[in-house]
Amino acid sequence: MTAAVCALPGNDSFAARLRAELGAEALTVEWRRFPDGESYLRFTGSCVGKDIVVVCTRNDPDPKIMTLLFAARTARATGKQRAAKRAAEAH
């Protein structure tokens, strides 16, 4: 099974190290917040048949939790094999 690592905003450095350790490919996420507070999230690569790891830091969790949950839900809805939410401190 192919693994892919997706970094939520601000987590690129840690996700790159994790990809190298796992031998996984990068999965890019397009994310933005509209002026009314709603969010837009879309994976720019395919999730079909892949194990997806979503990387998000644990600092200041309240504004980040919904983005993390949306990313996991989107991965599931777009054909993943298994979606894993991964919280980690970015170093």
C-alpha positions, 0 to 999 in steps of 0.5 A: 500500500502506498502512503502519502503525508499531507501537511496542514499549514505551518507543518511543512518541515515536520511533514517532510521529515516524516515523509523521508522516514516513511518513504511516503509521497507528498500529498498537497492540500489547498486550504483557505479561509473565506472572509465569512469564516468558512474554510475550503480544503481540497487535496491536489493529488489523488487519495485513492488506495493510499494510507493518508497521514495528516500532520498538524501541530498541537499548539493552539488547538482550538482554531486547528481542530476543525481543519484537521477533522475536515482534512481527515474527512476529505481524505476518506471521502476522496478514496483513501484506504485508511486516513490517520490523523497525526498530531505532532510538534513541529520542530 
